[in-house]
Amino acid sequence: MRDAGLVGVGVVLGWLGSKIWSDPGCQLGLVVFLVATAVMTLGFLLAVVGHGRDPRAGDSDEDDEGDHP
């Protein structure tokens, strides 16, 4: 049943996308939306993954013998 729901969602989104893409004003809005979403996603990922990392500094836990009894 879940597969039928996914197929239905795909058909509806495909139909909606074809209607949006046929209108030049909607084309521009869709492109701006997709570009803005991609830029925000990349900015978020770079902020989360690269936050506070010094590439020259090694792992602070590497070769740390203080943790072992």
C-alpha positions in Angstrom: 0.0 0.0 0.0 2.9 2.4 0.8 4.3 1.9 -2.8 0.9 2.9 -4.3 1.0 6.1 -2.2 4.5 6.9 -3.3 3.5 6.4 -7.0 0.4 8.6 -6.5 2.5 11.3 -4.9 5.0 11.0 -7.8 2.2 11.3 -10.4 0.7 14.4 -8.7 4.1 16.1 -8.3 4.9 15.3 -12.0 1.6 16.7 -13.1 2.1 19.8 -11.0 5.6 20.2 -12.2 4.5 20.0 -15.8 1.9 22.7 -15.2 4.3 25.0 -13.4 7.0 24.5 -16.1 4.6 25.5 -18.9 4.1 29.0 -17.4 7.2 31.3 -17.9 6.5 33.3 -14.8 6.4 30.1 -12.7 9.6 28.9 -14.4 11.5 31.8 -13.0 10.0 31.4 -9.6 10.8 27.7 -9.5 14.4 28.3 -10.6 14.8 31.0 -8.0 13.3 28.7 -5.3 15.5 25.8 -6.2 18.7 27.9 -6.4 17.9 29.6 -3.0 17.2 26.2 -1.4 20.4 24.7 -2.7 22.5 27.7 -1.5 20.8 27.6 2.0 21.4 23.8 2.2 25.0 24.1 1.3 25.5 27.0 3.7 23.9 25.0 6.5 26.0 21.9 5.7 29.2 23.9 5.6 28.3 25.6 8.9 27.5 22.3 10.7 30.3 20.2 9.3 33.1 22.8 9.2 32.2 24.6 12.4 35.1 25.2 14.7 37.5 22.8 13.0 41.2 23.7 12.6 42.6 21.7 9.8 46.1 21.9 11.2 45.2 20.6 14.6 45.1 16.9 15.1 42.4 14.9 16.9 42.6 15.8 20.6 41.7 12.2 21.6 44.3 10.6 19.3 47.1 9.0 21.2 45.6 10.1 24.5 46.6 7.6 27.1 44.8 9.5 29.9 41.5 7.9 29.2 42.7 4.3 29.8 42.9 3.0 33.3 
